[in-house]
């Protein structure tokens, strides 16, 4: 799995685990290596690079694991949209279902929600 970078003239401002189109996408062992490289780069240069896990993240619970991983490896300052994003188009439907459940006390059928 290769890291994909979105760059600027000053270097990359985000790295992501994959395009989300591969057979194997975001995995925790690879993410830990990438996050530690981001941390080492910051310590050496003072420049912050963002992180974007992509592919295979489908539920709100899975997104919380990624959020925790970034927090543990890089700290709270990386938990902003400028430095941490999740590339998971199917995640939106699950978040919508979780909010619906929280508000109504029941889970909606997929046809009840516009984003599903």
PDB file as gemmi writes it, atoms N, CA and C in Angstrom:
CRYST1    1.000    1.000    1.000  90.00  90.00  90.00 P 1                      
ATOM      1  N   UNK A   1       0.843  -1.158   0.000  1.00  0.00           N  
ATOM      2  CA  UNK A   1       0.000   0.000   0.000  1.00  0.00           C  
ATOM      3  C   UNK A   1       0.897   1.232   0.000  1.00  0.00           C  
ATOM      4  N   UNK A   2       0.694   2.099  -0.935  1.00  0.00           N  
ATOM      5  CA  UNK A   2       1.502   3.301  -1.053  1.00  0.00           C  
ATOM      6  C   UNK A   2       0.780   4.481  -0.437  1.00  0.00           C  
ATOM      7  N   UNK A   3       1.544   5.391   0.102  1.00  0.00           N  
ATOM      8  CA  UNK A   3       0.974   6.632   0.605  1.00  0.00           C  
ATOM      9  C   UNK A   3       0.781   7.579  -0.569  1.00  0.00           C  
ATOM     10  N   UNK A   4      -0.293   8.303  -0.540  1.00  0.00           N  
ATOM     11  CA  UNK A   4      -0.578   9.283  -1.584  1.00  0.00           C  
ATOM     12  C   UNK A   4      -0.472  10.655  -0.955  1.00  0.00           C  
ATOM     13  N   UNK A   5       0.191  11.560  -1.647  1.00  0.00           N  
ATOM     14  CA  UNK A   5       0.410  12.890  -1.104  1.00  0.00           C  
ATOM     15  C   UNK A   5      -0.258  13.937  -1.975  1.00  0.00           C  
ATOM     16  N   UNK A   6      -0.841  14.919  -1.325  1.00  0.00           N  
ATOM     17  CA  UNK A   6      -1.323  16.101  -2.018  1.00  0.00           C  
ATOM     18  C   UNK A   6      -0.311  17.193  -1.684  1.00  0.00           C  
ATOM     19  N   UNK A   7       0.407  17.650  -2.678  1.00  0.00           N  
ATOM     20  CA  UNK A   7       1.530  18.525  -2.386  1.00  0.00           C  
ATOM     21  C   UNK A   7       1.316  19.976  -2.736  1.00  0.00           C  
ATOM     22  N   UNK A   8       2.210  20.785  -2.231  1.00  0.00           N  
ATOM     23  CA  UNK A   8       2.306  22.194  -2.561  1.00  0.00           C  
ATOM     24  C   UNK A   8       3.754  22.455  -2.910  1.00  0.00           C  
ATOM     25  N   UNK A   9       4.066  23.679  -3.248  1.00  0.00           N  
ATOM     26  CA  UNK A   9       5.456  23.997  -3.549  1.00  0.00           C  
ATOM     27  C   UNK A   9       6.353  23.848  -2.326  1.00  0.00           C  
ATOM     28  N   UNK A  10       5.766  23.796  -1.141  1.00  0.00           N  
ATOM     29  CA  UNK A  10       6.542  23.630   0.086  1.00  0.00           C  
ATOM     30  C   UNK A  10       6.630  22.179   0.529  1.00  0.00           C  
ATOM     31  N   UNK A  11       6.006  21.268  -0.198  1.00  0.00           N  
ATOM     32  CA  UNK A  11       5.991  19.860   0.178  1.00  0.00           C  
ATOM     33  C   UNK A  11       4.569  19.370   0.302  1.00  0.00           C  
ATOM     34  N   UNK A  12       4.388  18.223   0.904  1.00  0.00           N  
ATOM     35  CA  UNK A  12       3.052  17.654   1.059  1.00  0.00           C  
ATOM     36  C   UNK A  12       2.348  18.273   2.250  1.00  0.00           C  
ATOM     37  N   UNK A  13       1.057  18.567   2.085  1.00  0.00           N  
ATOM     38  CA  UNK A  13       0.301  19.064   3.223  1.00  0.00           C  
ATOM     39  C   UNK A  13      -0.600  17.994   3.811  1.00  0.00           C  
ATOM     40  N   UNK A  14      -0.791  16.877   3.100  1.00  0.00           N  
ATOM     41  CA  UNK A  14      -1.543  15.729   3.586  1.00  0.00           C  
ATOM     42  C   UNK A  14      -0.932  14.459   3.017  1.00  0.00           C  
ATOM     43  N   UNK A  15      -0.923  13.418   3.810  1.00  0.00           N  
ATOM     44  CA  UNK A  15      -0.667  12.093   3.248  1.00  0.00           C  
ATOM     45  C   UNK A  15      -1.873  11.236   3.590  1.00  0.00           C  
ATOM     46  N   UNK A  16      -2.190  10.312   2.695  1.00  0.00           N  
ATOM     47  CA  UNK A  16      -3.309   9.428   2.978  1.00  0.00           C  
ATOM     48  C   UNK A  16      -2.917   7.992   2.717  1.00  0.00           C  
ATOM     49  N   UNK A  17      -3.630   7.087   3.375  1.00  0.00           N  
ATOM     50  CA  UNK A  17      -3.253   5.686   3.355  1.00  0.00           C  
ATOM     51  C   UNK A  17      -3.431   5.043   1.997  1.00  0.00           C  
ATOM     52  N   UNK A  18      -4.427   5.468   1.245  1.00  0.00           N  
ATOM     53  CA  UNK A  18      -4.695   4.892  -0.067  1.00  0.00           C  
ATOM     54  C   UNK A  18      -5.705   5.759  -0.787  1.00  0.00           C  
ATOM     55  N   UNK A  19      -6.018   5.378  -2.002  1.00  0.00           N  
ATOM     56  CA  UNK A  19      -7.057   6.100  -2.741  1.00  0.00           C  
ATOM     57  C   UNK A  19      -8.436   5.615  -2.347  1.00  0.00           C  
ATOM     58  N   UNK A  20      -8.505   4.486  -1.655  1.00  0.00           N  
ATOM     59  CA  UNK A  20      -9.775   3.898  -1.302  1.00  0.00           C  
ATOM     60  C   UNK A  20     -10.279   2.939  -2.364  1.00  0.00           C  
ATOM     61  N   UNK A  21      -9.538   2.799  -3.454  1.00  0.00           N  
ATOM     62  CA  UNK A  21      -9.950   1.942  -4.570  1.00  0.00           C  
ATOM     63  C   UNK A  21      -9.199   0.611  -4.590  1.00  0.00           C  
ATOM     64  N   UNK A  22      -8.241   0.447  -3.690  1.00  0.00           N  
ATOM     65  CA  UNK A  22      -7.446  -0.769  -3.646  1.00  0.00           C  
ATOM     66  C   UNK A  22      -8.171  -1.875  -2.890  1.00  0.00           C  
ATOM     67  N   UNK A  23      -7.685  -3.095  -3.018  1.00  0.00           N  
ATOM     68  CA  UNK A  23      -8.247  -4.231  -2.285  1.00  0.00           C  
ATOM     69  C   UNK A  23      -8.017  -4.059  -0.791  1.00  0.00           C  
ATOM     70  N   UNK A  24      -6.802  -3.686  -0.406  1.00  0.00           N  
ATOM     71  CA  UNK A  24      -6.466  -3.413   0.989  1.00  0.00           C  
ATOM     72  C   UNK A  24      -6.315  -1.904   1.108  1.00  0.00           C  
ATOM     73  N   UNK A  25      -7.043  -1.328   2.044  1.00  0.00           N  
ATOM     74  CA  UNK A  25      -7.030   0.124   2.189  1.00  0.00           C  
ATOM     75  C   UNK A  25      -6.373   0.533   3.497  1.00  0.00           C  
ATOM     76  N   UNK A  26      -7.016   1.379   4.253  1.00  0.00           N  
ATOM     77  CA  UNK A  26      -6.453   1.885   5.502  1.00  0.00           C  
ATOM     78  C   UNK A  26      -6.303   0.748   6.517  1.00  0.00           C  
ATOM     79  N   UNK A  27      -5.070   0.514   6.959  1.00  0.00           N  
ATOM     80  CA  UNK A  27      -4.818  -0.475   8.004  1.00  0.00           C  
ATOM     81  C   UNK A  27      -4.071   0.198   9.146  1.00  0.00           C  
ATOM     82  N   UNK A  28      -4.300  -0.292  10.351  1.00  0.00           N  
ATOM     83  CA  UNK A  28      -3.679   0.338  11.514  1.00  0.00           C  
ATOM     84  C   UNK A  28      -2.158   0.226  11.533  1.00  0.00           C  
ATOM     85  N   UNK A  29      -1.562  -0.926  11.213  1.00  0.00           N  
ATOM     86  CA  UNK A  29      -0.092  -0.986  11.245  1.00  0.00           C  
ATOM     87  C   UNK A  29       0.561   0.025  10.296  1.00  0.00           C  
ATOM     88  N   UNK A  30       0.030   0.153   9.106  1.00  0.00           N  
ATOM     89  CA  UNK A  30       0.593   1.121   8.155  1.00  0.00           C  
ATOM     90  C   UNK A  30       0.346   2.543   8.649  1.00  0.00           C  
ATOM     91  N   UNK A  31      -0.835   2.782   9.199  1.00  0.00           N  
ATOM     92  CA  UNK A  31      -1.157   4.119   9.698  1.00  0.00           C  
ATOM     93  C   UNK A  31      -0.220   4.538  10.829  1.00  0.00           C  
ATOM     94  N   UNK A  32       0.114   3.614  11.712  1.00  0.00           N  
ATOM     95  CA  UNK A  32       1.021   3.961  12.814  1.00  0.00           C  
ATOM     96  C   UNK A  32       2.378   4.392  12.272  1.00  0.00           C  
ATOM     97  N   UNK A  33       2.883   3.677  11.291  1.00  0.00           N  
ATOM     98  CA  UNK A  33       4.158   4.062  10.678  1.00  0.00           C  
ATOM     99  C   UNK A  33       4.046   5.456  10.062  1.00  0.00           C  
ATOM    100  N   UNK A  34       2.962   5.702   9.349  1.00  0.00           N  
ATOM    101  CA  UNK A  34       2.773   7.007   8.705  1.00  0.00           C  
ATOM    102  C   UNK A  34       2.645   8.129   9.734  1.00  0.00           C  
ATOM    103  N   UNK A  35       1.883   7.888  10.795  1.00  0.00           N  
ATOM    104  CA  UNK A  35       1.706   8.910  11.823  1.00  0.00           C  
ATOM    105  C   UNK A  35       3.017   9.218  12.538  1.00  0.00           C  
ATOM    106  N   UNK A  36       3.818   8.201  12.767  1.00  0.00           N  
ATOM    107  CA  UNK A  36       5.115   8.445  13.415  1.00  0.00           C  
ATOM    108  C   UNK A  36       6.069   9.186  12.491  1.00  0.00           C  
ATOM    109  N   UNK A  37       5.955   8.939  11.196  1.00  0.00           N  
ATOM    110  CA  UNK A  37       6.764   9.700  10.226  1.00  0.00           C  
ATOM    111  C   UNK A  37       6.328  11.163  10.216  1.00  0.00           C  
ATOM    112  N   UNK A  38       5.014  11.405  10.293  1.00  0.00           N  
ATOM    113  CA  UNK A  38       4.506  12.777  10.370  1.00  0.00           C  
ATOM    114  C   UNK A  38       5.045  13.463  11.617  1.00  0.00           C  
ATOM    115  N   UNK A  39       5.006  12.754  12.746  1.00  0.00           N  
ATOM    116  CA  UNK A  39       5.505  13.314  14.007  1.00  0.00           C  
ATOM    117  C   UNK A  39       6.995  13.618  13.928  1.00  0.00           C  
ATOM    118  N   UNK A  40       7.783  12.679  13.382  1.00  0.00           N  
ATOM    119  CA  UNK A  40       9.228  12.895  13.257  1.00  0.00           C  
ATOM    120  C   UNK A  40       9.524  14.073  12.343  1.00  0.00           C  
ATOM    121  N   UNK A  41       8.788  14.180  11.246  1.00  0.00           N  
ATOM    122  CA  UNK A  41       8.968  15.305  10.321  1.00  0.00           C  
ATOM    123  C   UNK A  41       8.672  16.625  11.032  1.00  0.00           C  
ATOM    124  N   UNK A  42       7.611  16.659  11.825  1.00  0.00           N  
ATOM    125  CA  UNK A  42       7.271  17.868  12.574  1.00  0.00           C  
ATOM    126  C   UNK A  42       8.366  18.224  13.570  1.00  0.00           C  
ATOM    127  N   UNK A  43       8.866  17.238  14.297  1.00  0.00           N  
ATOM    128  CA  UNK A  43       9.925  17.496  15.272  1.00  0.00           C  
ATOM    129  C   UNK A  43      11.182  18.041  14.602  1.00  0.00           C  
ATOM    130  N   UNK A  44      11.490  17.554  13.399  1.00  0.00           N  
ATOM    131  CA  UNK A  44      12.713  17.977  12.707  1.00  0.00           C  
ATOM    132  C   UNK A  44      12.566  19.315  11.998  1.00  0.00           C  
ATOM    133  N   UNK A  45      11.360  19.604  11.485  1.00  0.00           N  
ATOM    134  CA  UNK A  45      11.194  20.793  10.643  1.00  0.00           C  
ATOM    135  C   UNK A  45      10.273  21.852  11.224  1.00  0.00           C  
ATOM    136  N   UNK A  46       9.408  21.456  12.135  1.00  0.00           N  
ATOM    137  CA  UNK A  46       8.398  22.386  12.641  1.00  0.00           C  
ATOM    138  C   UNK A  46       7.190  22.502  11.722  1.00  0.00           C  
ATOM    139  N   UNK A  47       7.170  21.759  10.615  1.00  0.00           N  
ATOM    140  CA  UNK A  47       6.061  21.799   9.660  1.00  0.00           C  
ATOM    141  C   UNK A  47       5.093  20.655   9.936  1.00  0.00           C  
ATOM    142  N   UNK A  48       3.814  20.991   9.992  1.00  0.00           N  
ATOM    143  CA  UNK A  48       2.784  19.986  10.232  1.00  0.00           C  
ATOM    144  C   UNK A  48       2.251  19.462   8.900  1.00  0.00           C  
ATOM    145  N   UNK A  49       2.132  18.156   8.820  1.00  0.00           N  
ATOM    146  CA  UNK A  49       1.549  17.493   7.650  1.00  0.00           C  
ATOM    147  C   UNK A  49       0.298  16.777   8.142  1.00  0.00           C  
ATOM    148  N   UNK A  50      -0.780  16.886   7.371  1.00  0.00           N  
ATOM    149  CA  UNK A  50      -2.031  16.250   7.742  1.00  0.00           C  
ATOM    150  C   UNK A  50      -2.054  14.775   7.391  1.00  0.00           C  
ATOM    151  N   UNK A  51      -3.046  14.081   7.940  1.00  0.00           N  
ATOM    152  CA  UNK A  51      -3.207  12.650   7.728  1.00  0.00           C  
ATOM    153  C   UNK A  51      -4.643  12.351   7.332  1.00  0.00           C  
ATOM    154  N   UNK A  52      -4.793  11.490   6.322  1.00  0.00           N  
ATOM    155  CA  UNK A  52      -6.130  11.124   5.847  1.00  0.00           C  
ATOM    156  C   UNK A  52      -6.206   9.617   5.611  1.00  0.00           C  
ATOM    157  N   UNK A  53      -6.769   8.872   6.579  1.00  0.00           N  
ATOM    158  CA  UNK A  53      -7.009   7.460   6.300  1.00  0.00           C  
ATOM    159  C   UNK A  53      -8.165   7.355   5.306  1.00  0.00           C  
ATOM    160  N   UNK A  54      -8.030   6.487   4.323  1.00  0.00           N  
ATOM    161  CA  UNK A  54      -9.055   6.366   3.288  1.00  0.00           C  
ATOM    162  C   UNK A  54      -9.273   4.906   2.926  1.00  0.00           C  
ATOM    163  N   UNK A  55     -10.505   4.587   2.687  1.00  0.00           N  
ATOM    164  CA  UNK A  55     -10.864   3.247   2.234  1.00  0.00           C  
ATOM    165  C   UNK A  55     -11.130   2.291   3.374  1.00  0.00           C  
ATOM    166  N   UNK A  56     -12.279   1.646   3.334  1.00  0.00           N  
ATOM    167  CA  UNK A  56     -12.605   0.623   4.310  1.00  0.00           C  
ATOM    168  C   UNK A  56     -13.161   1.137   5.623  1.00  0.00           C  
ATOM    169  N   UNK A  57     -13.302   2.444   5.776  1.00  0.00           N  
ATOM    170  CA  UNK A  57     -13.848   3.011   7.009  1.00  0.00           C  
ATOM    171  C   UNK A  57     -15.328   3.277   6.745  1.00  0.00           C  
ATOM    172  N   UNK A  58     -16.184   2.444   7.317  1.00  0.00           N  
ATOM    173  CA  UNK A  58     -17.604   2.497   6.955  1.00  0.00           C  
ATOM    174  C   UNK A  58     -18.546   2.854   8.098  1.00  0.00           C  
ATOM    175  N   UNK A  59     -18.064   2.778   9.330  1.00  0.00           N  
ATOM    176  CA  UNK A  59     -18.970   3.029  10.449  1.00  0.00           C  
ATOM    177  C   UNK A  59     -18.424   4.126  11.358  1.00  0.00           C  
ATOM    178  N   UNK A  60     -19.356   4.718  12.114  1.00  0.00           N  
ATOM    179  CA  UNK A  60     -18.965   5.753  13.069  1.00  0.00           C  
ATOM    180  C   UNK A  60     -17.988   5.189  14.101  1.00  0.00           C  
ATOM    181  N   UNK A  61     -18.209   3.938  14.527  1.00  0.00           N  
ATOM    182  CA  UNK A  61     -17.297   3.326  15.501  1.00  0.00           C  
ATOM    183  C   UNK A  61     -15.891   3.204  14.936  1.00  0.00           C  
ATOM    184  N   UNK A  62     -15.780   2.810  13.667  1.00  0.00           N  
ATOM    185  CA  UNK A  62     -14.450   2.704  13.048  1.00  0.00           C  
ATOM    186  C   UNK A  62     -13.783   4.077  12.971  1.00  0.00           C  
ATOM    187  N   UNK A  63     -14.555   5.114  12.691  1.00  0.00           N  
ATOM    188  CA  UNK A  63     -13.963   6.455  12.605  1.00  0.00           C  
ATOM    189  C   UNK A  63     -13.435   6.912  13.961  1.00  0.00           C  
ATOM    190  N   UNK A  64     -14.097   6.492  15.042  1.00  0.00           N  
ATOM    191  CA  UNK A  64     -13.624   6.849  16.386  1.00  0.00           C  
ATOM    192  C   UNK A  64     -12.289   6.185  16.704  1.00  0.00           C  
ATOM    193  N   UNK A  65     -12.088   4.985  16.196  1.00  0.00           N  
ATOM    194  CA  UNK A  65     -10.803   4.310  16.402  1.00  0.00           C  
ATOM    195  C   UNK A  65      -9.698   5.110  15.708  1.00  0.00           C  
ATOM    196  N   UNK A  66      -9.966   5.568  14.491  1.00  0.00           N  
ATOM    197  CA  UNK A  66      -8.976   6.372  13.768  1.00  0.00           C  
ATOM    198  C   UNK A  66      -8.715   7.696  14.483  1.00  0.00           C  
ATOM    199  N   UNK A  67      -9.765   8.313  14.991  1.00  0.00           N  
ATOM    200  CA  UNK A  67      -9.619   9.553  15.741  1.00  0.00           C  
ATOM    201  C   UNK A  67      -8.727   9.333  16.962  1.00  0.00           C  
ATOM    202  N   UNK A  68      -8.955   8.242  17.676  1.00  0.00           N  
ATOM    203  CA  UNK A  68      -8.144   7.910  18.855  1.00  0.00           C  
ATOM    204  C   UNK A  68      -6.689   7.652  18.486  1.00  0.00           C  
ATOM    205  N   UNK A  69      -6.476   6.964  17.375  1.00  0.00           N  
ATOM    206  CA  UNK A  69      -5.118   6.667  16.932  1.00  0.00           C  
ATOM    207  C   UNK A  69      -4.339   7.953  16.645  1.00  0.00           C  
ATOM    208  N   UNK A  70      -4.966   8.876  15.941  1.00  0.00           N  
ATOM    209  CA  UNK A  70      -4.313  10.152  15.636  1.00  0.00           C  
ATOM    210  C   UNK A  70      -4.042  10.927  16.923  1.00  0.00           C  
ATOM    211  N   UNK A  71      -5.011  10.944  17.815  1.00  0.00           N  
ATOM    212  CA  UNK A  71      -4.824  11.653  19.090  1.00  0.00           C  
ATOM    213  C   UNK A  71      -3.655  11.078  19.880  1.00  0.00           C  
ATOM    214  N   UNK A  72      -3.570   9.750  19.956  1.00  0.00           N  
ATOM    215  CA  UNK A  72      -2.506   9.114  20.722  1.00  0.00           C  
ATOM    216  C   UNK A  72      -1.127   9.329  20.101  1.00  0.00           C  
ATOM    217  N   UNK A  73      -1.048   9.300  18.792  1.00  0.00           N  
ATOM    218  CA  UNK A  73       0.256   9.418  18.121  1.00  0.00           C  
ATOM    219  C   UNK A  73       0.698  10.864  17.912  1.00  0.00           C  
ATOM    220  N   UNK A  74      -0.255  11.770  17.625  1.00  0.00           N  
ATOM    221  CA  UNK A  74       0.109  13.140  17.274  1.00  0.00           C  
ATOM    222  C   UNK A  74      -0.413  14.195  18.240  1.00  0.00           C  
ATOM    223  N   UNK A  75      -1.407  13.860  19.037  1.00  0.00           N  
ATOM    224  CA  UNK A  75      -1.936  14.813  20.007  1.00  0.00           C  
ATOM    225  C   UNK A  75      -3.162  15.562  19.507  1.00  0.00           C  
ATOM    226  N   UNK A  76      -3.757  16.296  20.417  1.00  0.00           N  
ATOM    227  CA  UNK A  76      -4.998  17.021  20.138  1.00  0.00           C  
ATOM    228  C   UNK A  76      -4.870  18.050  19.016  1.00  0.00           C  
ATOM    229  N   UNK A  77      -3.690  18.637  18.869  1.00  0.00           N  
ATOM    230  CA  UNK A  77      -3.544  19.685  17.859  1.00  0.00           C  
ATOM    231  C   UNK A  77      -3.730  19.160  16.440  1.00  0.00           C  
ATOM    232  N   UNK A  78      -3.661  17.854  16.238  1.00  0.00           N  
ATOM    233  CA  UNK A  78      -3.883  17.275  14.906  1.00  0.00           C  
ATOM    234  C   UNK A  78      -5.353  16.944  14.667  1.00  0.00           C  
ATOM    235  N   UNK A  79      -6.198  17.119  15.659  1.00  0.00           N  
ATOM    236  CA  UNK A  79      -7.611  16.760  15.520  1.00  0.00           C  
ATOM    237  C   UNK A  79      -8.432  17.939  14.996  1.00  0.00           C  
ATOM    238  N   UNK A  80      -8.004  18.474  13.884  1.00  0.00           N  
ATOM    239  CA  UNK A  80      -8.715  19.571  13.218  1.00  0.00           C  
ATOM    240  C   UNK A  80      -8.865  19.212  11.742  1.00  0.00           C  
ATOM    241  N   UNK A  81      -9.839  19.802  11.054  1.00  0.00           N  
ATOM    242  CA  UNK A  81     -10.005  19.511   9.625  1.00  0.00           C  
ATOM    243  C   UNK A  81      -8.784  19.883   8.777  1.00  0.00           C  
ATOM    244  N   UNK A  82      -7.969  20.794   9.269  1.00  0.00           N  
ATOM    245  CA  UNK A  82      -6.762  21.175   8.532  1.00  0.00           C  
ATOM    246  C   UNK A  82      -5.692  20.090   8.570  1.00  0.00           C  
ATOM    247  N   UNK A  83      -5.761  19.190   9.578  1.00  0.00           N  
ATOM    248  CA  UNK A  83      -4.711  18.189   9.743  1.00  0.00           C  
ATOM    249  C   UNK A  83      -5.208  16.744   9.799  1.00  0.00           C  
ATOM    250  N   UNK A  84      -6.502  16.555   9.919  1.00  0.00           N  
ATOM    251  CA  UNK A  84      -7.031  15.189   9.988  1.00  0.00           C  
ATOM    252  C   UNK A  84      -8.375  15.117   9.275  1.00  0.00           C  
ATOM    253  N   UNK A  85      -8.452  14.244   8.299  1.00  0.00           N  
ATOM    254  CA  UNK A  85      -9.697  14.005   7.562  1.00  0.00           C  
ATOM    255  C   UNK A  85      -9.840  12.513   7.344  1.00  0.00           C  
ATOM    256  N   UNK A  86     -11.069  12.059   7.268  1.00  0.00           N  
ATOM    257  CA  UNK A  86     -11.327  10.653   6.976  1.00  0.00           C  
ATOM    258  C   UNK A  86     -11.918  10.563   5.581  1.00  0.00           C  
ATOM    259  N   UNK A  87     -11.288   9.778   4.726  1.00  0.00           N  
ATOM    260  CA  UNK A  87     -11.793   9.567   3.374  1.00  0.00           C  
ATOM    261  C   UNK A  87     -12.683   8.346   3.349  1.00  0.00           C  
ATOM    262  N   UNK A  88     -13.967   8.552   3.571  1.00  0.00           N  
ATOM    263  CA  UNK A  88     -14.883   7.414   3.647  1.00  0.00           C  
ATOM    264  C   UNK A  88     -16.282   7.859   3.253  1.00  0.00           C  
ATOM    265  N   UNK A  89     -16.587   7.764   1.993  1.00  0.00           N  
ATOM    266  CA  UNK A  89     -17.887   8.234   1.516  1.00  0.00           C  
ATOM    267  C   UNK A  89     -19.045   7.453   2.125  1.00  0.00           C  
ATOM    268  N   UNK A  90     -18.869   6.171   2.386  1.00  0.00           N  
ATOM    269  CA  UNK A  90     -19.959   5.374   2.953  1.00  0.00           C  
ATOM    270  C   UNK A  90     -20.165   5.651   4.443  1.00  0.00           C  
ATOM    271  N   UNK A  91     -19.226   6.313   5.075  1.00  0.00           N  
ATOM    272  CA  UNK A  91     -19.333   6.636   6.500  1.00  0.00           C  
ATOM    273  C   UNK A  91     -20.487   7.596   6.765  1.00  0.00           C  
ATOM    274  N   UNK A  92     -20.771   8.494   5.849  1.00  0.00           N  
ATOM    275  CA  UNK A  92     -21.815   9.489   6.046  1.00  0.00           C  
ATOM    276  C   UNK A  92     -23.165   8.842   6.344  1.00  0.00           C  
ATOM    277  N   UNK A  93     -23.500   7.786   5.639  1.00  0.00           N  
ATOM    278  CA  UNK A  93     -24.776   7.101   5.864  1.00  0.00           C  
ATOM    279  C   UNK A  93     -24.867   6.530   7.273  1.00  0.00           C  
ATOM    280  N   UNK A  94     -23.777   5.950   7.754  1.00  0.00           N  
ATOM    281  CA  UNK A  94     -23.804   5.393   9.106  1.00  0.00           C  
ATOM    282  C   UNK A  94     -23.926   6.494  10.153  1.00  0.00           C  
ATOM    283  N   UNK A  95     -23.241   7.594   9.966  1.00  0.00           N  
ATOM    284  CA  UNK A  95     -23.349   8.706  10.914  1.00  0.00           C  
ATOM    285  C   UNK A  95     -24.780   9.229  10.937  1.00  0.00           C  
ATOM    286  N   UNK A  96     -25.373   9.347   9.757  1.00  0.00           N  
ATOM    287  CA  UNK A  96     -26.762   9.799   9.678  1.00  0.00           C  
ATOM    288  C   UNK A  96     -27.689   8.844  10.434  1.00  0.00           C  
ATOM    289  N   UNK A  97     -27.476   7.537  10.298  1.00  0.00           N  
ATOM    290  CA  UNK A  97     -28.296   6.549  11.005  1.00  0.00           C  
ATOM    291  C   UNK A  97     -28.074   6.649  12.522  1.00  0.00           C  
ATOM    292  N   UNK A  98     -26.831   6.884  12.952  1.00  0.00           N  
ATOM    293  CA  UNK A  98     -26.550   6.990  14.385  1.00  0.00           C  
ATOM    294  C   UNK A  98     -27.221   8.225  14.987  1.00  0.00           C  
ATOM    295  N   UNK A  99     -27.201   9.329  14.271  1.00  0.00           N  
ATOM    296  CA  UNK A  99     -27.866  10.552  14.760  1.00  0.00           C  
ATOM    297  C   UNK A  99     -29.374  10.328  14.832  1.00  0.00           C  
ATOM    298  N   UNK A 100     -29.928   9.710  13.819  1.00  0.00           N  
ATOM    299  CA  UNK A 100     -31.359   9.400  13.803  1.00  0.00           C  
ATOM    300  C   UNK A 100     -31.723   8.545  15.018  1.00  0.00           C  
ATOM    301  N   UNK A 101     -30.900   7.545  15.296  1.00  0.00           N  
ATOM    302  CA  UNK A 101     -31.149   6.679  16.460  1.00  0.00           C  
ATOM    303  C   UNK A 101     -31.062   7.463  17.758  1.00  0.00           C  
ATOM    304  N   UNK A 102     -30.094   8.350  17.857  1.00  0.00           N  
ATOM    305  CA  UNK A 102     -29.925   9.150  19.067  1.00  0.00           C  
ATOM    306  C   UNK A 102     -31.139  10.049  19.307  1.00  0.00           C  
ATOM    307  N   UNK A 103     -31.673  10.618  18.241  1.00  0.00           N  
ATOM    308  CA  UNK A 103     -32.802  11.547  18.356  1.00  0.00           C  
ATOM    309  C   UNK A 103     -34.124  10.818  18.575  1.00  0.00           C  
ATOM    310  N   UNK A 104     -34.344   9.717  17.851  1.00  0.00           N  
ATOM    311  CA  UNK A 104     -35.650   9.053  17.880  1.00  0.00           C  
ATOM    312  C   UNK A 104     -35.702   7.823  18.786  1.00  0.00           C  
ATOM    313  N   UNK A 105     -34.553   7.255  19.111  1.00  0.00           N  
ATOM    314  CA  UNK A 105     -34.520   6.043  19.912  1.00  0.00           C  
ATOM    315  C   UNK A 105     -34.657   4.776  19.086  1.00  0.00           C  
ATOM    316  N   UNK A 106     -34.718   4.897  17.776  1.00  0.00           N  
ATOM    317  CA  UNK A 106     -34.795   3.718  16.911  1.00  0.00           C  
ATOM    318  C   UNK A 106     -33.914   3.943  15.689  1.00  0.00           C  
ATOM    319  N   UNK A 107     -33.498   2.838  15.081  1.00  0.00           N  
ATOM    320  CA  UNK A 107     -32.715   2.926  13.858  1.00  0.00           C  
ATOM    321  C   UNK A 107     -33.648   3.057  12.662  1.00  0.00           C  
ATOM    322  N   UNK A 108     -33.273   3.878  11.725  1.00  0.00           N  
ATOM    323  CA  UNK A 108     -34.060   4.084  10.518  1.00  0.00           C  
ATOM    324  C   UNK A 108     -33.714   3.033   9.479  1.00  0.00           C  
ATOM    325  N   UNK A 109     -34.671   2.752   8.640  1.00  0.00           N  
ATOM    326  CA  UNK A 109     -34.396   1.950   7.452  1.00  0.00           C  
ATOM    327  C   UNK A 109     -33.627   2.843   6.481  1.00  0.00           C  
ATOM    328  N   UNK A 110     -32.832   2.235   5.614  1.00  0.00           N  
ATOM    329  CA  UNK A 110     -32.032   3.041   4.692  1.00  0.00           C  
ATOM    330  C   UNK A 110     -32.895   3.952   3.822  1.00  0.00           C  
ATOM    331  N   UNK A 111     -34.096   3.513   3.481  1.00  0.00           N  
ATOM    332  CA  UNK A 111     -34.937   4.353   2.614  1.00  0.00           C  
ATOM    333  C   UNK A 111     -35.528   5.563   3.365  1.00  0.00           C  
ATOM    334  N   UNK A 112     -35.416   5.594   4.688  1.00  0.00           N  
ATOM    335  CA  UNK A 112     -35.922   6.729   5.489  1.00  0.00           C  
ATOM    336  C   UNK A 112     -34.975   7.927   5.483  1.00  0.00           C  
ATOM    337  N   UNK A 113     -33.738   7.703   5.090  1.00  0.00           N  
ATOM    338  CA  UNK A 113     -32.737   8.757   5.182  1.00  0.00           C  
ATOM    339  C   UNK A 113     -32.252   9.176   3.797  1.00  0.00           C  
ATOM    340  N   UNK A 114     -32.129  10.464   3.572  1.00  0.00           N  
ATOM    341  CA  UNK A 114     -31.787  10.936   2.226  1.00  0.00           C  
ATOM    342  C   UNK A 114     -30.376  10.590   1.745  1.00  0.00           C  
ATOM    343  N   UNK A 115     -29.417  10.431   2.654  1.00  0.00           N  
ATOM    344  CA  UNK A 115     -28.037  10.186   2.230  1.00  0.00           C  
ATOM    345  C   UNK A 115     -27.754   8.697   2.040  1.00  0.00           C  
ATOM    346  N   UNK A 116     -28.640   7.849   2.483  1.00  0.00           N  
ATOM    347  CA  UNK A 116     -28.407   6.390   2.412  1.00  0.00           C  
ATOM    348  C   UNK A 116     -28.485   5.866   1.004  1.00  0.00           C  
TER     349      UNK A 116                                                      
END                                                                             
